[in-house]
Amino acid sequence: MLDKPLIDPAKCDGCGVCVSVCRQAALSLTGKTVSFSAETECPWCGDCEAVCPSGAISCPYEIIVSEG
């Protein structure tokens, strides 16, 4: 099981949009490379995947929110 979404370095252009929307500050931008912090737990909210203009981030699990 994956503990963080996947980042495809071939697609990532280092724009940093995903970093700016990450609620947990789990993403960081170093130069033109985005990566997940090893120390910060990713809540799998899917925001990074949703805003990535190049489609470099993928969450291979379906996220289901249940109210109740």
C-alpha positions as CSV (number, residue, x, y, z in Angstrom):
1,M,0.0,0.0,0.0
2,L,1.2,3.5,-0.9
3,D,1.6,6.0,1.9
4,K,1.6,9.0,-0.5
5,P,0.3,9.9,-4.0
6,L,2.6,9.3,-6.9
7,I,4.6,12.1,-8.6
8,D,5.8,11.5,-12.1
9,P,9.0,13.4,-12.5
10,A,8.8,13.3,-16.3
11,K,5.5,15.2,-16.2
12,C,6.2,17.6,-13.3
13,D,7.3,21.0,-14.4
14,G,8.0,22.3,-10.9
15,C,5.2,25.0,-11.0
16,G,4.5,24.5,-7.3
17,V,0.7,24.8,-7.4
18,C,0.4,21.5,-5.5
19,V,2.7,22.8,-2.8
20,S,0.5,25.8,-2.3
21,V,-2.7,23.8,-1.8
22,C,-1.3,21.0,0.5
23,R,-3.0,21.4,3.8
24,Q,-0.5,19.3,5.7
25,A,2.6,21.0,4.1
26,A,3.6,17.4,3.0
27,L,4.9,18.7,-0.4
28,S,8.0,20.7,-1.0
29,L,9.6,22.3,-4.0
30,T,13.4,22.2,-4.4
31,G,14.4,23.8,-7.6
32,K,12.1,22.4,-10.2
33,T,11.4,19.2,-8.3
34,V,8.4,18.5,-6.1
35,S,8.6,15.8,-3.5
36,F,6.7,14.5,-0.4
37,S,8.3,15.1,3.0
38,A,9.2,11.8,4.7
39,E,8.3,13.3,8.1
40,T,4.8,14.6,7.2
41,E,1.9,12.3,6.8
42,C,-0.3,12.8,3.7
43,P,-4.0,12.8,4.5
44,W,-4.9,11.7,0.9
45,C,-7.2,14.7,0.4
46,G,-6.5,14.7,-3.4
47,D,-6.1,18.4,-3.7
48,C,-2.6,18.1,-5.2
49,E,-3.8,15.8,-7.9
50,A,-6.8,18.0,-8.7
51,V,-4.7,21.2,-9.2
52,C,-1.7,19.8,-11.0
53,P,-1.8,21.3,-14.5
54,S,0.5,18.7,-16.0
55,G,-1.1,15.6,-14.5
56,A,2.1,14.7,-12.7
57,I,0.4,13.7,-9.4
58,S,-1.8,10.6,-9.2
59,C,-3.7,9.2,-6.3
60,P,-4.2,5.5,-7.2
61,Y,-6.9,5.0,-4.7
62,E,-10.5,6.2,-4.9
63,I,-11.2,8.6,-2.1
64,I,-14.7,8.2,-0.6
65,V,-16.1,10.6,2.0
66,S,-19.0,9.4,4.1
67,E,-21.1,11.6,6.2
68,G,-22.8,10.1,9.2
